[in-house]
Amino acid sequence: LYGNYSEGFRSGTFNGRSGAQRAVQAVDPEQVENYELGFKSEWFGHRLRLNGAGFFTNYSDIQFISVEPDPAAGFIVFLRNTDEAEVYGFELESVATLSDTFQVYANVGHTHSEVTKIDPLLALSTGVDEGDQLRKAPEWTYALGGQYTLHTTFGRVIGRADWNWQDDVSHEASNSPVAIEDSYGLLNLRLAWQSADDRWELAGALRNATDETFFNSLFLQGGTQGIAYPARGREWSVS
């Protein structure tokens, strides 16, 4: 069993990204306090590992990117400070060794994040309001996977599958509907041969095997027009 309290900060800075002079402005340092309680355990002769943690994080002056419409430029990227935000949730992870050749794992995470206080004038200009979800913070995440090893006279054949799922997220601090991404899952596969003397390995892999469409970034350019940056689709590799 363990408990932890920690503090951290992100330095104050200025917005050097924007193309508009009025958006090149300073932001205050971001402060954070984090509380965590958890446990780590092993069961059944070390064949089952079960770990868990609960956490609460309090932010003040959290820095966020705000894409705001502009009549001349279409949109301008600002860097802003909210007054306060908080994050809390839990994580559970398990790994089970079912036999000398077969191992599986399952993880789950829950995260509640929200802006708890913001200046009304800032809320009006940015669209960020109290109760909004923080950027790229899915409420639920899951992971499942396993690995099987086949021992032969000419070495080992190892097959592995990993599936990761995440809840819908907002890519914008304002939680604009244009910047909400639906939940999705990614499947990764790998098959490898290793020589008996451990000197050689030949492997093939598929990343995003189902060719799922998901995004690195979504944001509102101005009006109702959105801009999307798709992430990489299905990829294969040999090593």
RORO-956768 format. One record per atom (N, C-alpha, C, CB): z, x, y; residue number from 1; atom name. Coordinates in steps of 0.02 Angstrom, whole numbers, plus 50000, padded with zeros to 5 digits. Last residue first. Glycine has a CB too. Layout:
% RORO-956768
       w       u       v     n   atom
       Z       X       Y   NUM     CA
...
END
This chain:
% RORO-956768
       w       u       v     n   atom
   48039   50552   49668   239      N
   48069   50616   49687   239     CA
   48082   50657   49623   239      C
   48136   50605   49727   239     CB
   47954   50421   49745   238      N
   47961   50461   49684   238     CA
   47989   50528   49705   238      C
   47893   50468   49644   238     CB
   47966   50257   49814   237      N
   47970   50329   49820   237     CA
   47977   50360   49750   237      C
   48030   50350   49865   237     CB
   47920   50115   49914   236      N
   47931   50147   49849   236     CA
   47932   50223   49859   236      C
   47877   50126   49797   236     CB
   47972   49977   50013   235      N
   47952   50047   50009   235     CA
   47964   50073   49938   235      C
   47990   50091   50061   235     CB
   47951   49829   50107   234      N
   47960   49860   50041   234     CA
   47933   49932   50042   234      C
   47925   49819   49985   234     CB
   47975   49859   50283   233      N
   47969   49815   50225   233     CA
   47981   49854   50161   233      C
   47900   49783   50224   233     CB
   48084   49897   50419   232      N
   48034   49919   50370   232     CA
   48035   49873   50309   232      C
   48048   49992   50348   232     CB
   48106   49768   50545   231      N
   48128   49826   50506   231     CA
   48075   49842   50453   231      C
   48198   49813   50472   231     CB
   48025   49716   50697   230      N
   48039   49709   50625   230     CA
   48063   49775   50595   230      C
   47976   49686   50588   230     CB
   48076   49669   50843   229      N
   48060   49734   50813   229     CA
   48075   49729   50739   229      C
   48100   49792   50848   229     CB
   48025   49544   50958   228      N
   48054   49560   50893   228     CA
   48030   49629   50870   228      C
   48035   49507   50841   228     CB
   48058   49448   51100   227      N
   48026   49509   51074   227     CA
   48063   49528   51010   227      C
   48029   49568   51127   227     CB
   48024   49283   51165   226      N
   48066   49333   51132   226     CA
   48025   49392   51108   226      C
   48101   49302   51073   226     CB
   48020   49171   51299   225      N
   47983   49221   51260   225     CA
   48031   49272   51230   225      C
   47931   49255   51303   225     CB
   48068   49080   51386   224      N
   48079   49065   51314   224     CA
   48044   49116   51269   224      C
   48055   48995   51298   224     CB
   48125   49178   51514   223      N
   48103   49111   51498   223     CA
   48120   49095   51425   223      C
   48027   49104   51510   223     CB
   48124   49338   51438   222      N
   48125   49299   51499   222     CA
   48097   49230   51484   222      C
   48086   49334   51556   222     CB
   48149   49400   51318   221      N
   48118   49438   51373   221     CA
   48124   49402   51439   221      C
   48044   49450   51357   221     CB
   48280   49409   51208   220      N
   48244   49364   51252   220     CA
   48216   49403   51310   220      C
   48290   49307   51276   220     CB
   48267   49504   51054   219      N
   48297   49487   51119   219     CA
   48250   49444   51160   219      C
   48314   49551   51158   219     CB
   48307   49589   50907   218      N
   48278   49529   50935   218     CA
   48308   49518   51004   218      C
   48289   49466   50888   218     CB
   48291   49726   50795   217      N
   48311   49700   50860   217     CA
   48273   49637   50876   217      C
   48301   49752   50914   217     CB
   48262   49746   50662   216      N
   48306   49794   50695   216     CA
   48332   49767   50761   216      C
   48269   49860   50707   216     CB
   48252   49612   50543   215      N
   48236   49641   50608   215     CA
   48288   49693   50630   215      C
   48231   49586   50661   215     CB
   48160   49564   50394   214      N
   48220   49564   50436   214     CA
   48205   49608   50496   214      C
   48283   49589   50397   214     CB
   48088   49504   50250   213      N
   48077   49515   50322   213     CA
   48143   49510   50359   213      C
   48026   49463   50350   213     CB
   48083   49582   50090   212      N
   48116   49536   50136   212     CA
   48100   49554   50209   212      C
   48193   49537   50126   212     CB
   48029   49635   49971   211      N
   47991   49635   50034   211     CA
   48018   49584   50083   211      C
   47917   49622   50020   211     CB
   48105   49653   49860   210      N
   48076   49586   49868   210     CA
   48036   49579   49933   210      C
   48130   49533   49866   210     CB
   48154   49783   49877   209      N
   48106   49770   49823   209     CA
   48072   49702   49830   209      C
   48140   49773   49756   209     CB
   48210   49878   49968   208      N
   48190   49811   49988   208     CA
   48136   49786   49940   208      C
   48163   49811   50062   208     CB
   48148   50017   49880   207      N
   48193   49993   49932   207     CA
   48167   49927   49959   207      C
   48201   50046   49990   207     CB
   48135   50085   49724   206      N
   48109   50032   49767   206     CA
   48163   50013   49817   206      C
   48086   49970   49726   206     CB
   48104   50242   49644   205      N
   48148   50195   49678   205     CA
   48107   50144   49717   205      C
   48197   50231   49725   205     CB
   48116   50366   49516   204      N
   48075   50320   49555   204     CA
   48120   50266   49584   204      C
   48018   50289   49512   204     CB
   48145   50537   49470   203      N
   48169   50470   49488   203     CA
   48115   50431   49526   203      C
   48233   50474   49529   203     CB
   48200   50669   49376   202      N
   48140   50635   49399   202     CA
   48159   50562   49410   202      C
   48081   50642   49347   202     CB
   48292   50820   49375   201      N
   48293   50747   49381   201     CA
   48226   50722   49407   201      C
   48351   50723   49429   201     CB
   48367   50961   49297   200      N
   48309   50925   49321   200     CA
   48323   50850   49326   200      C
   48248   50938   49275   200     CB
   48484   51013   49251   199      N
   48445   51054   49297   199     CA
   48387   51016   49328   199      C
   48419   51116   49262   199     CB
   48564   50959   49151   198      N
   48577   50941   49221   198     CA
   48538   50982   49272   198      C
   48651   50947   49235   198     CB
   48530   50975   49020   197      N
   48565   51031   49051   197     CA
   48579   51020   49125   197      C
   48525   51095   49041   197     CB
   48459   50858   48994   196      N
   48524   50867   48961   196     CA
   48564   50924   48992   196      C
   48514   50881   48887   196     CB
   48388   50787   49144   195      N
   48385   50830   49085   195     CA
   48456   50842   49058   195      C
   48352   50898   49102   195     CB
   48371   50619   49190   194      N
   48404   50682   49202   194     CA
   48404   50723   49138   194      C
   48477   50671   49227   194     CB
   48274   50494   49265   193      N
   48286   50534   49204   193     CA
   48317   50599   49224   193      C
   48219   50546   49164   193     CB
   48300   50336   49345   192      N
   48297   50409   49346   192     CA
   48306   50437   49276   192      C
   48351   50438   49393   192     CB
   48269   50205   49454   191      N
   48267   50226   49384   191     CA
   48256   50301   49382   191      C
   48210   50189   49345   191     CB
   48326   50081   49566   190      N
   48313   50152   49553   190     CA
   48316   50166   49479   190      C
   48365   50197   49591   190     CB
   48315   49958   49696   189      N
   48313   49977   49625   189     CA
   48298   50051   49618   189      C
   48259   49935   49588   189     CB
   48384   49839   49807   188      N
   48361   49908   49797   188     CA
   48367   49925   49723   188      C
   48402   49957   49841   188     CB
   48369   49696   49903   187      N
   48375   49721   49835   187     CA
   48345   49791   49832   187      C
   48342   49674   49784   187     CB
   48451   49604   50029   186      N
   48406   49660   50012   186     CA
   48421   49686   49942   186      C
   48413   49717   50065   186     CB
   48457   49445   50110   185      N
   48482   49492   50060   185     CA
   48429   49544   50045   185      C
   48502   49456   49996   185     CB
   48506   49358   50261   184      N
   48457   49385   50215   184     CA
   48491   49433   50166   184      C
   48400   49422   50253   184     CB
   48523   49233   50391   183      N
   48550   49275   50338   183     CA
   48494   49301   50293   183      C
   48602   49236   50297   183     CB
   48427   49242   50545   182      N
   48454   49208   50487   182     CA
   48482   49258   50436   182      C
   48401   49163   50454   182     CB
   48467   49295   50707   181      N
   48431   49310   50645   181     CA
   48466   49276   50586   181      C
   48427   49386   50634   181     CB
   48446   49248   50872   180      N
   48486   49237   50812   180     CA
   48443   49252   50751   180      C
   48514   49164   50809   180     CB
   48375   49252   50989   179      N
   48397   49316   50962   179     CA
   48443   49308   50901   179      C
   48433   49356   51015   179     CB
   48352   49123   51028   178      N
   48293   49165   51013   178     CA
   48313   49229   50977   178      C
   48255   49181   51078   178     CB
   48479   49076   51062   177      N
   48448   49054   50998   177     CA
   48387   49096   50978   177      C
   48427   48982   51003   177     CB
   48591   49201   51125   176      N
   48531   49160   51136   176     CA
   48500   49140   51069   176      C
   48479   49199   51179   176     CB
   48711   49270   51136   175      N
   48701   49224   51079   175     CA
   48642   49177   51090   175      C
   48764   49184   51066   175     CB
   48727   49368   51228   174      N
   48728   49299   51253   174     CA
   48722   49248   51197   174      C
   48673   49289   51303   174     CB
   48708   49486   51161   173      N
   48776   49468   51178   173     CA
   48782   49396   51201   173      C
   48802   49514   51232   173     CB
   48590   49475   51028   172      N
   48605   49476   51099   172     CA
   48677   49455   51111   172      C
   48556   49430   51137   172     CB
   48578   49456   50894   171      N
   48558   49522   50920   171     CA
   48571   49529   50994   171      C
   48484   49534   50905   171     CB
   48688   49377   50788   170      N
   48656   49374   50853   170     CA
   48640   49445   50875   170      C
   48702   49339   50906   170     CB
   48662   49337   50614   169      N
   48691   49376   50668   169     CA
   48655   49361   50733   169      C
   48687   49452   50652   169     CB
   48703   49265   50454   168      N
   48663   49267   50515   168     CA
   48700   49304   50570   168      C
   48645   49195   50538   168     CB
   48768   49378   50326   167      N
   48763   49315   50361   167     CA
   48719   49321   50423   167      C
   48833   49290   50381   167     CB
   48692   49481   50200   166      N
   48732   49472   50261   166     CA
   48717   49405   50293   166      C
   48719   49529   50311   166     CB
   48693   49568   50045   165      N
   48678   49507   50083   165     CA
   48721   49505   50146   165      C
   48690   49444   50040   165     CB
   48624   49679   49929   164      N
   48667   49671   49987   164     CA
   48645   49610   50027   164      C
   48666   49735   50031   164     CB
   48615   49748   49770   163      N
   48596   49690   49811   163     CA
   48648   49682   49866   163      C
   48590   49625   49768   163     CB
   48554   49873   49666   162      N
   48602   49857   49719   162     CA
   48574   49799   49760   162      C
   48616   49919   49764   162     CB
   48540   49952   49509   161      N
   48518   49897   49552   161     CA
   48573   49882   49602   161      C
   48500   49833   49510   161     CB
   48484   50085   49404   160      N
   48532   50059   49453   160     CA
   48500   50004   49494   160      C
   48558   50116   49499   160     CB
   48476   50182   49255   159      N
   48449   50128   49295   159     CA
   48502   50099   49341   159      C
   48420   50072   49250   159     CB
   48445   50334   49183   158      N
   48494   50297   49223   158     CA
   48457   50244   49265   158      C
   48535   50345   49269   158     CB
   48438   50428   49041   157      N
   48400   50381   49081   157     CA
   48449   50335   49117   157      C
   48348   50340   49038   157     CB
   48464   50597   48995   156      N
   48492   50532   49013   156     CA
   48442   50492   49054   156      C
   48558   50540   49052   156     CB
   48395   50694   48858   155      N
   48428   50686   48923   155     CA
   48455   50616   48933   155      C
   48379   50703   48979   155     CB
   48340   50691   48733   154      N
   48305   50731   48783   154     CA
   48334   50721   48853   154      C
   48231   50712   48783   154     CB
   48415   50606   48656   153      N
   48413   50677   48636   153     CA
   48379   50721   48688   153      C
   48377   50684   48568   153     CB
   48504   50499   48773   152      N
   48453   50513   48722   152     CA
   48455   50587   48705   152      C
   48382   50494   48748   152     CB
   48596   50370   48847   151      N
   48597   50440   48823   151     CA
   48547   50449   48766   151      C
   48669   50459   48800   151     CB
   48581   50273   48985   150      N
   48559   50277   48915   150     CA
   48556   50351   48895   150      C
   48489   50242   48904   150     CB
   48680   50187   49098   149      N
   48657   50254   49076   149     CA
   48641   50253   49002   149      C
   48711   50308   49092   149     CB
   48674   50076   49233   148      N
   48676   50084   49160   148     CA
   48646   50152   49142   148      C
   48636   50026   49125   148     CB
   48757   49999   49367   147      N
   48721   50058   49343   147     CA
   48730   50064   49267   147      C
   48746   50123   49378   147     CB
   48753   49872   49494   146      N
   48774   49901   49431   146     CA
   48732   49960   49413   146      C
   48772   49849   49377   146     CB
   48810   49754   49621   145      N
   48767   49805   49592   145     CA
   48794   49831   49526   145      C
   48758   49862   49640   145     CB
   48829   49670   49775   144      N
   48835   49670   49703   144     CA
   48789   49724   49675   144      C
   48817   49600   49673   144     CB
   48904   49618   49925   143      N
   48866   49670   49890   143     CA
   48881   49666   49816   143      C
   48883   49741   49919   143     CB
   48909   49521   50075   142      N
   48921   49528   50004   142     CA
   48880   49587   49977   142      C
   48903   49462   49966   142     CB
   48983   49461   50225   141      N
   48939   49509   50192   141     CA
   48959   49513   50118   141      C
   48942   49580   50226   141     CB
   49001   49348   50362   140      N
   49011   49364   50291   140     CA
   48961   49416   50268   140      C
   49005   49300   50249   140     CB
   48969   49361   50498   139      N
   49034   49335   50479   139     CA
   49051   49352   50406   139      C
   49036   49259   50489   139     CB
   48895   49508   50574   138      N
   48892   49451   50528   138     CA
   48961   49427   50506   138      C
   48850   49469   50466   138     CB
   48864   49565   50717   137      N
   48927   49560   50680   137     CA
   48924   49500   50634   137      C
   48988   49555   50730   137     CB
   48772   49588   50822   136      N
   48762   49619   50757   136     CA
   48827   49621   50716   136      C
   48736   49690   50766   136     CB
   48881   49557   50960   135      N
   48815   49574   50935   135     CA
   48819   49606   50865   135      C
   48780   49623   50984   135     CB
   49009   49430   50942   134      N
   48986   49496   50963   134     CA
   48919   49513   50929   134      C
   49039   49550   50945   134     CB
   48997   49258   50989   133      N
   49002   49309   50937   133     CA
   48978   49376   50964   133      C
   48961   49290   50874   133     CB
   49086   49174   51119   132      N
   49024   49201   51091   132     CA
   49039   49255   51040   132      C
   48980   49228   51148   132     CB
   49207   49140   51176   131      N
   49192   49112   51111   131     CA
   49128   49138   51080   131      C
   49188   49039   51117   131     CB
   49149   49142   51343   130      N
   49206   49146   51297   130     CA
   49190   49110   51233   130      C
   49270   49116   51330   130     CB
   48978   49200   51360   129      N
   49034   49157   51376   129     CA
   49091   49167   51326   129      C
   49012   49083   51376   129     CB
   48834   49264   51434   128      N
   48888   49278   51387   128     CA
   48949   49236   51407   128      C
   48906   49354   51385   128     CB
   48744   49250   51534   127      N
   48741   49200   51481   127     CA
   48793   49211   51427   127      C
   48673   49201   51449   127     CB
   48746   49331   51646   126      N
   48725   49360   51582   126     CA
   48714   49309   51527   126      C
   48776   49410   51560   126     CB
   48787   49255   51756   125      N
   48728   49298   51763   125     CA
   48702   49323   51695   125      C
   48744   49358   51807   125     CB
   48899   49185   51709   124      N
   48843   49148   51738   124     CA
   48780   49191   51739   124      C
   48859   49124   51808   124     CB
   48986   49287   51672   123      N
   48961   49240   51621   123     CA
   48900   49203   51646   123      C
   49016   49191   51602   123     CB
   49012   49339   51797   122      N
   48975   49380   51749   122     CA
   48947   49336   51694   122      C
   49021   49435   51719   122     CB
   49086   49233   51849   121      N
   49024   49252   51882   121     CA
   48981   49295   51836   121      C
   49039   49291   51947   121     CB
   49199   49228   51760   120      N
   49151   49172   51765   120     CA
   49085   49190   51798   120      C
   49183   49115   51803   120     CB
   49237   49365   51655   119      N
   49234   49340   51724   119     CA
   49182   49285   51730   119      C
   49219   49398   51773   119     CB
   49306   49328   51497   118      N
   49252   49358   51537   118     CA
   49252   49326   51606   118      C
   49183   49348   51502   118     CB
   49383   49334   51341   117      N
   49392   49328   51413   117     CA
   49336   49362   51448   117      C
   49460   49356   51435   117     CB
   49343   49342   51209   116      N
   49401   49299   51224   116     CA
   49413   49291   51299   116      C
   49462   49328   51192   116     CB
   49208   49346   51103   115      N
   49229   49362   51171   115     CA
   49286   49315   51190   115      C
   49169   49357   51222   115     CB
   49236   49378   50929   114      N
   49221   49334   50985   114     CA
   49243   49365   51051   114      C
   49254   49266   50975   114     CB
   49223   49379   50752   113      N
   49220   49416   50815   113     CA
   49204   49368   50871   113      C
   49168   49473   50812   113     CB
   49275   49396   50590   112      N
   49272   49348   50646   112     CA
   49274   49389   50710   112      C
   49331   49296   50643   112     CB
   49217   49441   50436   111      N
   49230   49466   50503   111     CA
   49222   49410   50554   111      C
   49183   49525   50521   111     CB
   49235   49484   50269   110      N
   49235   49429   50317   110     CA
   49255   49456   50385   110      C
   49282   49371   50294   110     CB
   49156   49548   50123   109      N
   49188   49560   50187   109     CA
   49182   49499   50231   109      C
   49157   49620   50221   109     CB
   49154   49606   49955   108      N
   49148   49550   50002   108     CA
   49184   49568   50067   108      C
   49176   49484   49972   108     CB
   49079   49680   49811   107      N
   49116   49686   49874   107     CA
   49105   49624   49916   107      C
   49094   49750   49913   107     CB
   49070   49743   49649   106      N
   49063   49684   49691   106     CA
   49107   49692   49752   106      C
   49080   49619   49652   106     CB
   48993   49837   49515   105      N
   49037   49832   49573   105     CA
   49022   49767   49610   105      C
   49028   49893   49620   105     CB
   48988   49913   49349   104      N
   48967   49863   49398   104     CA
   49016   49863   49457   104      C
   48964   49792   49366   104     CB
   48927   50018   49220   103      N
   48974   50009   49275   103     CA
   48946   49958   49325   103      C
   48990   50077   49310   103     CB
   48905   50082   49061   102      N
   48890   50026   49105   102     CA
   48946   50017   49156   102      C
   48879   49961   49065   102     CB
   48943   50178   48969   101      N
   48875   50182   48995   101     CA
   48861   50130   49049   101      C
   48826   50173   48939   101     CB
   49068   50155   48922   100      N
   49053   50224   48942   100     CA
   48985   50230   48975   100      C
   49057   50270   48883   100     CB
   49097   49996   49002    99      N
   49091   50039   48944    99     CA
   49077   50109   48968    99      C
   49035   50015   48895    99     CB
   49136   49943   49122    98      N
   49137   49899   49064    98     CA
   49130   49937   48999    98      C
   49081   49848   49070    98     CB
   49220   49978   49257    97      N
   49186   50017   49205    97     CA
   49191   49977   49140    97      C
   49218   50089   49197    97     CB
   49207   49903   49413    96      N
   49230   49895   49344    96     CA
   49187   49937   49298    96      C
   49227   49820   49323    96     CB
   49266   49893   49575    95      N
   49221   49931   49531    95     CA
   49249   49926   49460    95      C
   49214   50006   49554    95     CB
   49279   49801   49727    94      N
   49299   49812   49657    94     CA
   49244   49850   49621    94      C
   49312   49744   49622    94     CB
   49347   49758   49885    93      N
   49297   49794   49846    93     CA
   49324   49807   49776    93      C
   49278   49860   49880    93     CB
   49364   49661   50030    92      N
   49385   49671   49961    92     CA
   49329   49708   49924    92      C
   49401   49603   49926    92     CB
   49420   49642   50196    91      N
   49371   49671   50151    91     CA
   49402   49677   50082    91      C
   49345   49740   50176    91     CB
   49440   49533   50340    90      N
   49464   49568   50281    90     CA
   49405   49595   50241    90      C
   49507   49521   50236    90     CB
   49476   49511   50516    89      N
   49446   49492   50452    89     CA
   49476   49531   50395    89      C
   49371   49503   50454    89     CB
   49434   49510   50692    88      N
   49482   49513   50637    88     CA
   49448   49490   50572    88      C
   49544   49468   50652    88     CB
   49415   49557   50859    87      N
   49383   49554   50793    87     CA
   49439   49554   50741    87      C
   49334   49615   50782    87     CB
   49395   49512   51032    86      N
   49435   49528   50973    86     CA
   49394   49519   50909    86      C
   49498   49485   50971    86     CB
   49388   49555   51207    85      N
   49357   49529   51146    85     CA
   49402   49548   51087    85      C
   49284   49556   51136    85     CB
   49386   49547   51387    84      N
   49420   49555   51323    84     CA
   49379   49526   51266    84      C
   49490   49523   51326    84     CB
   49287   49566   51492    83      N
   49359   49578   51503    83     CA
   49393   49593   51436    83      C
   49392   49519   51538    83     CB
   49134   49660   51472    82      N
   49173   49598   51469    82     CA
   49246   49616   51483    82      C
   49165   49563   51399    82     CB
   49022   49756   51569    81      N
   49088   49754   51537    81     CA
   49112   49681   51532    81      C
   49140   49797   51576    81     CB
   48847   49804   51544    80      N
   48901   49767   51575    80     CA
   48967   49780   51538    80      C
   48885   49692   51576    80     CB
   48688   49855   51583    79      N
   48746   49873   51544    79     CA
   48807   49845   51579    79      C
   48752   49951   51534    79     CB
   48529   49769   51581    78      N
   48591   49789   51614    78     CA
   48641   49814   51561    78      C
   48620   49731   51655    78     CB
   48359   49763   51591    77      N
   48413   49779   51545    77     CA
   48473   49805   51584    77      C
   48390   49830   51491    77     CB
   48259   49630   51647    76      N
   48292   49693   51663    76     CA
   48350   49702   51615    76      C
   48317   49693   51738    76     CB
   48098   49549   51641    75      N
   48167   49556   51619    75     CA
   48193   49625   51639    75      C
   48174   49545   51542    75     CB
   47998   49527   51742    74      N
   48001   49489   51680    74     CA
   48071   49489   51651    74      C
   47951   49516   51629    74     CB
   47993   49587   51865    73      N
   47986   49631   51806    73     CA
   47982   49592   51740    73      C
   48043   49679   51803    73     CB
   48004   49475   51954    72      N
   47951   49526   51961    72     CA
   47939   49564   51896    72      C
   47970   49574   52016    72     CB
   48110   49391   51912    71      N
   48045   49363   51933    71     CA
   47989   49413   51935    71      C
   48052   49331   52000    71     CB
   48199   49423   51763    70      N
   48186   49446   51832    70     CA
   48117   49421   51853    70      C
   48191   49525   51837    70     CB
   48330   49393   51644    69      N
   48264   49379   51672    69     CA
   48259   49403   51745    69      C
   48248   49305   51668    69     CB
   48419   49520   51554    68      N
   48420   49465   51602    68     CA
   48352   49456   51635    68      C
   48474   49478   51656    68     CB
   48510   49578   51426    67      N
   48439   49573   51446    67     CA
   48433   49511   51490    67      C
   48390   49569   51384    67     CB
   48646   49680   51415    66      N
   48626   49613   51436    66     CA
   48553   49615   51461    66      C
   48673   49585   51492    66     CB
   48755   49765   51309    65      N
   48689   49764   51340    65     CA
   48671   49692   51355    65      C
   48635   49796   51294    65     CB
   48929   49803   51341    64      N
   48876   49767   51305    64     CA
   48811   49769   51346    64      C
   48896   49694   51291    64     CB
   49094   49863   51317    63      N
   49028   49874   51347    63     CA
   48975   49836   51306    63      C
   49011   49950   51351    63     CB
   49250   49789   51345    62      N
   49199   49807   51296    62     CA
   49130   49810   51330    62      C
   49197   49756   51238    62     CB
   49375   49778   51409    61      N
   49317   49807   51445    61     CA
   49262   49828   51396    61      C
   49338   49867   51488    61     CB
   49464   49789   51258    60      N
   49465   49774   51329    60     CA
   49408   49812   51362    60      C
   49533   49793   51362    60     CB
   49488   49723   51094    59      N
   49449   49762   51142    59     CA
   49465   49741   51213    59      C
   49373   49753   51128    59     CB
   49577   49731   50947    58      N
   49577   49703   51014    58     CA
   49540   49749   51062    58      C
   49650   49690   51038    58     CB
   49571   49689   50777    57      N
   49549   49737   50829    57     CA
   49545   49701   50896    57      C
   49480   49768   50811    57     CB
   49643   49684   50621    56      N
   49638   49649   50686    56     CA
   49623   49701   50738    56      C
   49705   49610   50703    56     CB
   49620   49669   50443    55      N
   49620   49706   50506    55     CA
   49617   49659   50566    55      C
   49561   49755   50508    55     CB
   49654   49703   50271    54      N
   49648   49655   50325    54     CA
   49655   49691   50391    54      C
   49700   49599   50319    54     CB
   49586   49759   50116    53      N
   49615   49774   50181    53     CA
   49604   49714   50227    53      C
   49582   49838   50212    53     CB
   49582   49822   49946    52      N
   49576   49769   49996    52     CA
   49608   49790   50061    52      C
   49608   49706   49971    52     CB
   49520   49866   49784    51      N
   49546   49885   49849    51     CA
   49537   49828   49899    51      C
   49511   49950   49875    51     CB
   49522   49902   49618    50      N
   49523   49846   49665    50     CA
   49557   49868   49729    50      C
   49559   49784   49634    50     CB
   49446   49958   49472    49      N
   49474   49979   49537    49     CA
   49467   49919   49585    49      C
   49436   50042   49566    49     CB
   49464   49967   49302    48      N
   49452   49921   49358    48     CA
   49486   49948   49420    48      C
   49477   49850   49342    48     CB
   49499   50070   49218    47      N
   49432   50041   49210    47     CA
   49415   49991   49265    47      C
   49428   50006   49142    47     CB
   49624   50127   49213    46      N
   49578   50152   49264    46     CA
   49507   50124   49256    46      C
   49575   50227   49262    46     CB
   49692   50045   49121    45      N
   49675   50114   49104    45     CA
   49621   50142   49149    45      C
   49652   50118   49034    45     CB
   49700   49923   49199    44      N
   49671   49927   49132    44     CA
   49647   49998   49115    44      C
   49613   49878   49126    44     CB
   49675   49970   49373    43      N
   49702   49929   49320    43     CA
   49668   49945   49254    43      C
   49694   49854   49338    43     CB
   49717   50027   49536    42      N
   49678   50035   49475    42     CA
   49714   50001   49418    42      C
   49665   50111   49460    42     CB
   49710   50002   49716    41      N
   49741   49995   49650    41     CA
   49691   50009   49594    41      C
   49771   49925   49642    41     CB
   49763   49993   49882    40      N
   49715   50024   49836    40     CA
   49747   50023   49767    40      C
   49696   50097   49859    40     CB
   49779   49888   50027    39      N
   49804   49914   49964    39     CA
   49746   49946   49926    39      C
   49838   49858   49922    39     CB
   49827   49864   50202    38      N
   49784   49864   50144    38     CA
   49817   49890   50081    38      C
   49722   49903   50157    38     CB
   49812   49828   50374    37      N
   49855   49829   50315    37     CA
   49811   49825   50253    37      C
   49907   49771   50317    37     CB
   49787   49879   50542    36      N
   49760   49870   50475    36     CA
   49815   49874   50422    36      C
   49706   49922   50460    36     CB
   49736   49866   50710    35      N
   49791   49860   50662    35     CA
   49760   49846   50593    35      C
   49841   49803   50683    35     CB
   49678   49945   50857    34      N
   49663   49920   50790    34     CA
   49725   49922   50745    34      C
   49606   49961   50759    34     CB
   49616   49934   51020    33      N
   49676   49942   50979    33     CA
   49661   49910   50911    33      C
   49739   49909   51012    33     CB
   49509   50009   51142    32      N
   49518   49969   51081    32     CA
   49583   49986   51047    32      C
   49459   49981   51032    32     CB
   49411   50010   51292    31      N
   49472   50027   51256    31     CA
   49479   49982   51195    31      C
   49535   50020   51303    31     CB
   49282   50082   51383    30      N
   49299   50030   51335    30     CA
   49360   50052   51296    30      C
   49238   50013   51288    30     CB
   49268   50122   51558    29      N
   49281   50141   51488    29     CA
   49300   50080   51447    29      C
   49338   50194   51484    29     CB
   49145   50029   51657    28      N
   49212   50056   51645    28     CA
   49218   50080   51572    28      C
   49265   50004   51661    28     CB
   48983   50078   51715    27      N
   49027   50033   51679    27     CA
   49092   50069   51664    27      C
   48993   50007   51612    27     CB
   48869   50092   51856    26      N
   48921   50119   51812    26     CA
   48956   50062   51774    26      C
   48972   50160   51852    26     CB
   48690   50062   51858    25      N
   48757   50056   51884    25     CA
   48808   50080   51832    25      C
   48772   49983   51904    25     CB
   48544   50018   51878    24      N
   48572   50084   51863    24     CA
   48641   50087   51895    24      C
   48525   50142   51890    24     CB
   48496   49899   51924    23      N
   48530   49897   51860    23     CA
   48558   49965   51839    23      C
   48483   49872   51806    23     CB
   48428   49925   52039    22      N
   48490   49887   52046    22     CA
   48529   49883   51980    22      C
   48475   49818   52071    22     CB
   48312   49990   51995    21      N
   48364   50029   52026    21     CA
   48431   49991   52029    21      C
   48343   50050   52097    21     CB
   48243   49961   51836    20      N
   48258   49933   51902    20     CA
   48318   49969   51932    20      C
   48271   49857   51898    20     CB
   48230   50003   51708    19      N
   48178   50024   51754    19     CA
   48188   49998   51825    19      C
   48111   50000   51730    19     CB
   48374   50061   51616    18      N
   48337   50010   51652    18     CA
   48285   50040   51698    18      C
   48386   49968   51692    18     CB
   48445   50166   51561    17      N
   48387   50140   51525    17     CA
   48342   50095   51569    17      C
   48409   50102   51464    17     CB
   48564   50209   51610    16      N
   48505   50249   51625    16     CA
   48441   50223   51595    16      C
   48516   50319   51603    16     CB
   48706   50151   51664    15      N
   48647   50124   51631    15     CA
   48585   50164   51652    15      C
   48638   50049   51648    15     CB
   48845   50259   51635    14      N
   48802   50220   51679    14     CA
   48740   50200   51640    14      C
   48783   50260   51743    14     CB
   49018   50255   51579    13      N
   48951   50285   51584    13     CA
   48910   50246   51635    13      C
   48916   50285   51514    13     CB
   49176   50288   51501    12      N
   49136   50255   51552    12     CA
   49070   50291   51560    12      C
   49173   50253   51619    12     CB
   49191   50313   51323    11      N
   49193   50336   51392    11     CA
   49153   50290   51439    11      C
   49167   50407   51398    11     CB
   49284   50215   51219    10      N
   49216   50239   51232    10     CA
   49213   50255   51306    10      C
   49161   50185   51211    10     CB
   49431   50241   51119     9      N
   49397   50223   51182     9     CA
   49324   50247   51179     9      C
   49433   50254   51243     9     CB
   49574   50190   51020     8      N
   49514   50229   51035     8     CA
   49483   50206   51100     8      C
   49464   50223   50977     8     CB
   49713   50188   50908     7      N
   49683   50172   50973     7     CA
   49621   50216   50982     7      C
   49734   50182   51031     7     CB
   49791   50115   50764     6      N
   49753   50167   50797     6     CA
   49726   50141   50863     6      C
   49695   50193   50752     6     CB
   49894   50095   50625     5      N
   49882   50075   50694     5     CA
   49844   50131   50728     5      C
   49948   50058   50732     5     CB
   49911   50043   50457     4      N
   49883   50090   50505     4     CA
   49877   50057   50574     4      C
   49815   50115   50481     4     CB
   49980   50046   50292     3      N
   49971   50013   50357     3     CA
   49947   50065   50407     3      C
   50036   49980   50381     3     CB
   49967   50022   50115     2      N
   49966   50063   50175     2     CA
   49959   50018   50237     2      C
   49908   50114   50172     2     CB
   50000   50042   49941     1      N
   50000   50000   50000     1     CA
   50000   50044   50062     1      C
   50061   49952   50000     1     CB
END
